[in-house]
Amino acid sequence: MRSLIRGGDAYTPDGLIHDAVVLVEDGNIVFVGPRTQVPSLASVDVEIDAHGGVIAAGFIDLQINGAGGRFLTEEPTVDAVLGMARTVSRYGCTAFLPTVITSAFKTMLTAVRAVHDASQQVTDGAHVLGVHLEGPFINPEAAGAHDAAYIRPPSVDDLDALWEASGGSIKLLTLAPEMPGALDLSRAAKRYGIAVAVGHTRADYPQMMEAVDAGAGLATHLFNAMGGLTARDPGATGAVLASSEFKASLIADGYHVHPAMMDLAVRTKGVDGLVLVTDAMPPMGTDLTEFTLYGQSITVRDGACFMADGTLAGSMLTMDRAVRNMRDLVDLSVQDALVMASANPAKVVGESEYRGALADGKAADIVVMDSDLKVTTTIVDGNIVYQDGAA
């Protein structure tokens, strides 16, 4: 099948192309360029008019717990994962890592198996790239909304069991590097090809540098659930900001991280060092005002989710809003915000050969937005999965 997208500004690795044309054949991008240079076409099966808006690589979310009323850890089923895939595509997300948080080990095994099984299906939503395992190998003192009762000591045997249950589909593991055995676990994860992130941690600066040596390269939700920095104790946050070895994910909803701190992250890490994530929960894409986690009621207010004691428990953020927030709250260019939502996450999980850029030879995972960066069309593997509110 051949598709043509025209009439918008295309954001490519080589820069902005005005009045662009994107040609797609059999699920891949075969041409991106100005309308005046488009190759002659005998016919196209689908033509999409961007109406002077924006054409960009689809967004890739590396941390999403739930969406559309579905919650993977509480509902570890293939159907829940596919429901999440449909919901996130409405907001320009074309690929994502369903995130399994700390819970009963049997539940985690079931959840990673469900993600693998969903990833083998052709969906009518975003690609299911694999699992983000956020826990159970974290620090109880930085558990946040994770139930400390289910936190486990870092164990290579446990990782082996999770890897087997996932069918080899774990893409990202968040751990606390200061916990005994964590560095050996990190090395084991790297042997499997899993990207390793530090998070939910109270590690000090030397421990963070040891984590780098053991293969860690990402910090999960920078500033949240990690030690702050002082003049003589940089802590985990200071280590991430100061070290070029770490990239960092950022929940850019303006609540989890103050806009001034979002700006600080950009100034210290640079655009290439940051990855936008949602850390979204079931209310994302719905009008839900509460849901259940670990048997407790979680309420939604001010665009975020809270436990009864006020502990943050995820967000309602969408990837398109994260991009707009970086533009509006940090005064970042659209080009840079888009890179943080597509190319950078693709690199973290080894997907940049296939997706994350609007360029010849890449998978046709594309988002079309209006001039205010609100999604009008989402395309996955060359197929329209969302358009103007109608899936």
C-alpha positions as CSV (number, residue, x, y, z in Angstrom):
1,M,0.0,0.0,0.0
2,R,1.2,3.5,-0.9
3,S,0.3,6.6,1.2
4,L,1.1,10.2,0.9
5,I,1.1,12.9,3.6
6,R,1.3,16.5,2.3
7,G,0.9,20.1,3.2
8,G,2.6,20.4,6.5
9,D,6.0,21.2,8.1
10,A,8.0,18.0,8.4
11,Y,10.5,17.8,11.3
12,T,13.4,15.6,10.2
13,P,16.8,14.8,11.5
14,D,18.2,17.2,8.9
15,G,15.9,20.0,9.9
16,L,12.5,21.5,9.1
17,I,11.0,21.1,5.6
18,H,8.2,23.4,4.8
19,D,5.3,22.3,2.5
20,A,6.6,18.8,2.8
21,V,5.6,15.5,1.4
22,V,6.1,12.1,3.1
23,L,5.7,9.0,0.9
24,V,5.0,5.7,2.6
25,E,5.2,2.3,0.9
26,D,4.4,-1.1,2.6
27,G,4.8,0.3,6.1
28,N,8.1,2.2,5.5
29,I,9.0,5.8,4.7
30,V,10.5,6.0,1.2
31,F,10.6,9.8,0.7
32,V,10.6,12.9,2.8
33,G,11.1,16.2,1.1
34,P,9.6,19.4,-0.2
35,R,6.6,19.2,-2.4
36,T,8.6,20.4,-5.4
37,Q,10.9,17.4,-5.3
38,V,8.3,14.6,-4.8
39,P,8.9,11.8,-7.2
40,S,6.2,11.2,-9.9
41,L,3.5,8.9,-8.7
42,A,1.1,6.8,-10.7
43,S,-1.3,6.5,-7.8
44,V,-1.6,6.4,-4.0
45,D,-4.0,4.5,-1.9
46,V,-4.3,7.0,0.9
47,E,-3.7,10.7,0.9
48,I,-3.5,12.8,4.0
49,D,-3.6,16.6,4.1
50,A,-1.7,18.0,7.1
51,H,-3.5,21.4,6.5
52,G,-0.4,23.4,7.3
53,G,0.3,21.6,10.5
54,V,3.2,19.5,11.7
55,I,4.4,16.1,10.4
56,A,6.8,14.3,12.8
57,A,8.1,10.9,13.9
58,G,5.6,9.1,16.2
59,F,6.2,9.4,19.9
60,I,7.8,6.6,21.9
61,D,6.8,6.4,25.6
62,L,9.2,4.3,27.7
63,Q,7.1,4.5,30.9
64,I,3.4,4.0,31.0
65,N,1.6,2.1,33.7
66,G,-2.0,2.4,32.4
67,A,-4.3,4.3,30.0
68,G,-7.9,4.3,28.9
69,G,-9.0,2.9,32.2
70,R,-6.7,-0.1,32.0
71,F,-3.9,-0.8,34.5
72,L,-1.3,-3.5,33.6
73,T,-0.1,-4.3,37.1
74,E,-3.6,-4.6,38.4
75,E,-4.9,-6.3,35.3
76,P,-2.0,-8.3,33.8
77,T,-3.7,-9.4,30.6
78,V,-3.1,-9.1,26.9
79,D,-6.5,-7.3,26.5
80,A,-5.3,-4.6,29.0
81,V,-2.1,-4.0,27.0
82,L,-4.0,-3.8,23.7
83,G,-6.4,-1.3,25.3
84,M,-3.5,0.8,26.4
85,A,-2.1,0.7,22.9
86,R,-5.3,2.0,21.4
87,T,-5.6,4.8,23.9
88,V,-2.0,6.1,23.6
89,S,-2.2,6.3,19.8
90,R,-4.8,9.0,20.2
91,Y,-2.1,11.2,21.5
92,G,0.6,10.6,18.8
93,C,2.3,7.7,20.6
94,T,3.2,5.0,18.0
95,A,5.3,2.7,20.3
96,F,5.6,2.2,24.0
97,L,6.8,0.1,26.9
98,P,4.0,-1.1,29.1
99,T,5.4,-0.7,32.6
100,V,5.2,-3.4,35.3
101,I,5.6,-1.9,38.7
102,T,6.6,-3.5,42.0
103,S,3.9,-6.1,43.0
104,A,3.6,-9.7,44.0
105,F,6.2,-11.7,42.0
106,K,3.6,-14.0,40.5
107,T,1.7,-11.0,39.3
108,M,4.8,-9.5,37.7
109,L,5.5,-12.8,35.9
110,T,2.0,-12.8,34.6
111,A,2.2,-9.2,33.5
112,V,5.5,-9.5,31.6
113,R,4.1,-12.6,29.8
114,A,1.0,-10.6,28.8
115,V,3.2,-7.8,27.4
116,H,5.1,-10.3,25.3
117,D,1.9,-12.0,24.0
118,A,0.5,-8.6,23.1
119,S,3.7,-7.6,21.3
120,Q,3.2,-10.5,19.0
121,Q,-0.1,-9.2,17.7
122,V,-0.8,-6.6,15.1
123,T,-2.7,-4.0,17.0
124,D,-5.0,-1.1,16.0
125,G,-2.9,1.2,18.1
126,A,0.7,1.8,19.1
127,H,3.5,-0.8,18.8
128,V,4.1,-2.8,22.0
129,L,7.9,-2.8,22.1
130,G,8.4,-4.8,25.3
131,V,8.4,-4.4,29.0
132,H,9.7,-1.7,31.3
133,L,10.3,-3.4,34.6
134,E,10.1,-0.7,37.3
135,G,11.0,-2.7,40.4
136,P,10.9,-4.9,42.4
137,F,14.6,-4.2,42.9
138,I,14.3,-0.7,44.3
139,N,15.1,1.0,47.6
140,P,12.2,0.8,50.1
141,E,13.2,4.3,51.4
142,A,12.4,5.7,47.9
143,A,9.4,3.5,47.1
144,G,7.1,6.3,46.4
145,A,3.7,4.8,45.4
146,H,5.3,1.3,45.1
147,D,4.2,-1.1,47.9
148,A,7.4,-1.7,50.0
149,A,6.0,-5.1,51.0
150,Y,6.7,-6.4,47.4
151,I,10.2,-4.9,47.0
152,R,12.8,-7.7,46.6
153,P,16.5,-7.8,47.0
154,P,18.3,-7.6,43.6
155,S,18.5,-11.2,42.4
156,V,19.9,-12.5,39.1
157,D,17.7,-15.6,39.6
158,D,14.6,-13.4,39.8
159,L,15.6,-11.6,36.7
160,D,16.2,-14.9,34.9
161,A,12.6,-15.9,35.8
162,L,11.2,-12.6,34.6
163,W,13.2,-12.8,31.4
164,E,11.9,-16.3,30.6
165,A,8.3,-15.4,31.4
166,S,8.6,-12.3,29.1
167,G,9.9,-14.3,26.2
168,G,12.9,-12.1,26.1
169,S,10.9,-8.9,25.8
170,I,12.2,-6.9,28.7
171,K,13.6,-3.7,27.2
172,L,14.2,-1.6,30.3
173,L,14.9,-2.3,34.0
174,T,14.8,0.3,36.7
175,L,16.7,-0.5,39.9
176,A,18.3,1.1,42.9
177,P,22.1,0.7,42.4
178,E,22.9,1.0,46.1
179,M,21.0,-2.1,47.1
180,P,23.3,-5.2,47.7
181,G,23.5,-7.2,44.6
182,A,22.2,-4.5,42.3
183,L,25.5,-4.1,40.3
184,D,25.6,-7.8,39.6
185,L,22.0,-7.6,38.5
186,S,22.8,-4.7,36.2
187,R,25.5,-6.6,34.5
188,A,23.2,-9.6,34.1
189,A,20.6,-7.3,32.5
190,K,23.1,-5.9,30.1
191,R,24.1,-9.4,29.0
192,Y,20.4,-9.9,28.1
193,G,20.5,-6.7,26.1
194,I,18.2,-4.9,28.6
195,A,18.8,-1.1,29.1
196,V,19.4,-0.4,32.8
197,A,18.0,2.7,34.6
198,V,18.5,3.9,38.1
199,G,15.5,5.0,40.0
200,H,13.6,4.9,43.3
201,T,17.0,5.3,44.8
202,R,18.9,6.9,47.6
203,A,22.3,6.2,46.0
204,D,25.1,8.7,46.7
205,Y,27.4,10.0,44.0
206,P,30.1,7.2,44.2
207,Q,27.3,4.6,44.0
208,M,25.9,6.2,41.0
209,M,29.3,6.2,39.3
210,E,29.6,2.5,40.1
211,A,26.2,2.0,38.5
212,V,27.5,3.6,35.3
213,D,30.4,1.1,35.3
214,A,27.9,-1.7,35.7
215,G,26.0,-0.7,32.7
216,A,23.4,1.9,33.8
217,G,22.7,4.7,31.3
218,L,19.4,6.2,32.2
219,A,17.8,7.8,35.2
220,T,14.1,7.1,35.6
221,H,11.9,10.2,36.1
222,L,14.6,12.6,37.1
223,F,14.1,14.5,40.4
224,N,11.3,12.1,41.4
225,A,12.0,9.3,43.9
226,M,15.7,10.0,44.1
227,G,17.9,11.9,46.5
228,G,18.4,15.6,46.0
229,L,21.7,17.5,45.7
230,T,23.6,19.7,48.1
231,A,26.9,21.4,48.0
232,R,28.9,18.5,49.4
233,D,26.5,15.7,48.6
234,P,25.5,15.6,45.0
235,G,23.4,12.5,45.5
236,A,21.6,10.7,42.7
237,T,20.1,13.8,41.2
238,G,23.5,15.6,41.2
239,A,25.2,12.6,39.6
240,V,22.7,12.5,36.8
241,L,22.9,16.2,36.1
242,A,26.7,16.2,36.3
243,S,27.5,13.1,34.4
244,S,27.3,12.8,30.6
245,E,27.0,9.0,31.1
246,F,23.4,9.4,32.2
247,K,20.4,10.2,30.1
248,A,17.3,11.0,32.1
249,S,13.6,10.6,31.6
250,L,11.4,13.5,32.6
251,I,7.7,13.6,33.5
252,A,7.0,17.0,31.9
253,D,3.5,17.6,33.3
254,G,4.5,20.7,35.2
255,Y,3.5,19.1,38.5
256,H,5.9,16.2,39.0
257,V,8.7,18.6,38.1
258,H,8.5,22.3,38.4
259,P,9.1,24.1,35.1
260,A,12.2,25.8,36.5
261,M,13.6,22.3,37.2
262,M,12.6,21.1,33.8
263,D,14.6,24.1,32.4
264,L,17.5,23.2,34.6
265,A,17.4,19.6,33.2
266,V,17.6,20.9,29.7
267,R,20.5,23.3,30.5
268,T,22.5,20.6,32.2
269,K,21.7,17.5,30.2
270,G,21.1,19.1,26.8
271,V,18.3,18.0,24.5
272,D,20.0,14.8,23.6
273,G,20.3,13.8,27.2
274,L,16.6,13.9,28.0
275,V,13.7,11.5,27.3
276,L,10.0,12.5,27.7
277,V,7.8,9.9,29.5
278,T,4.3,10.1,30.8
279,D,4.4,7.6,33.8
280,A,0.7,7.6,33.0
281,M,-2.0,5.8,35.0
282,P,-5.4,4.4,34.0
283,P,-7.2,7.8,34.0
284,M,-5.1,8.9,31.0
285,G,-7.5,9.4,28.1
286,T,-10.6,9.1,30.3
287,D,-12.6,11.2,32.7
288,L,-11.9,8.9,35.7
289,T,-11.3,10.7,39.0
290,E,-10.1,7.7,40.9
291,F,-8.7,4.2,40.6
292,T,-7.3,1.4,42.7
293,L,-3.7,0.5,43.4
294,Y,-2.7,-2.1,45.9
295,G,-6.3,-2.1,47.2
296,Q,-6.0,1.7,47.9
297,S,-8.1,4.4,46.3
298,I,-6.0,6.8,44.2
299,T,-7.5,10.1,43.4
300,V,-6.9,12.4,40.5
301,R,-6.5,16.2,40.9
302,D,-4.5,18.9,39.3
303,G,-3.6,16.6,36.5
304,A,-1.8,14.1,38.7
305,C,-2.6,11.0,40.8
306,F,-2.3,10.9,44.6
307,M,-2.5,8.3,47.3
308,A,-4.5,9.2,50.5
309,D,-1.3,10.5,52.2
310,G,-0.5,12.8,49.3
311,T,2.2,10.6,47.7
312,L,2.3,11.1,43.9
313,A,1.2,7.9,42.2
314,G,1.7,8.7,38.5
315,S,0.2,11.1,36.0
316,M,-2.5,11.7,33.4
317,L,0.1,13.1,31.0
318,T,0.0,12.3,27.3
319,M,3.0,12.4,25.0
320,D,1.6,15.2,22.9
321,R,1.0,17.3,26.0
322,A,4.5,16.6,27.2
323,V,5.8,18.0,23.9
324,R,3.6,21.1,24.2
325,N,4.7,21.6,27.8
326,M,8.3,21.6,26.9
327,R,7.5,24.2,24.3
328,D,5.3,26.3,26.6
329,L,6.8,25.9,30.1
330,V,10.5,25.7,29.1
331,D,10.4,27.7,25.9
332,L,12.1,24.8,24.0
333,S,11.9,24.7,20.3
334,V,9.4,22.3,18.7
335,Q,12.2,20.5,17.0
336,D,14.0,19.9,20.3
337,A,10.8,18.8,22.1
338,L,10.0,16.3,19.3
339,V,13.5,14.8,19.5
340,M,13.0,14.2,23.3
341,A,9.7,12.4,22.5
342,S,10.9,10.2,19.6
343,A,14.6,9.9,18.6
344,N,15.9,9.9,22.2
345,P,13.7,7.1,23.6
346,A,14.3,5.1,20.5
347,K,18.1,5.2,21.2
348,V,17.7,4.2,24.8
349,V,16.0,0.9,24.0
350,G,17.9,0.1,20.8
351,E,15.1,1.0,18.4
352,S,16.7,3.9,16.5
353,E,17.5,1.7,13.5
354,Y,13.8,1.2,12.9
355,R,11.9,4.2,14.3
356,G,12.2,7.5,16.1
357,A,12.9,9.7,13.1
358,L,11.0,11.0,10.0
359,A,13.5,9.7,7.5
360,D,13.8,7.4,4.5
361,G,14.0,3.7,5.5
362,K,12.4,4.1,8.9
363,A,9.1,2.5,9.9
364,A,6.2,4.7,8.9
365,D,5.3,5.5,12.5
366,I,4.2,9.1,12.1
367,V,2.1,11.7,13.9
368,V,0.4,14.6,12.2
369,M,-0.6,17.5,14.3
370,D,-2.2,20.9,13.9
371,S,-0.3,24.1,14.3
372,D,-0.8,24.0,18.1
373,L,0.7,20.4,18.3
374,K,-2.6,18.7,18.9
375,V,-2.8,15.3,17.2
376,T,-5.0,14.9,14.1
377,T,-3.7,11.6,12.7
378,T,-1.5,8.8,14.0
379,I,0.0,6.3,11.6
380,V,1.6,3.0,12.7
381,D,3.5,0.9,10.2
382,G,1.8,3.0,7.4
383,N,-1.7,2.4,8.7
384,I,-3.9,5.1,10.2
385,V,-4.8,4.0,13.7
386,Y,-6.3,7.3,14.8
387,Q,-7.7,10.3,12.9
388,D,-9.6,13.4,14.1
389,G,-11.1,11.5,17.1
390,A,-12.2,8.4,15.2
391,A,-10.0,5.3,15.5
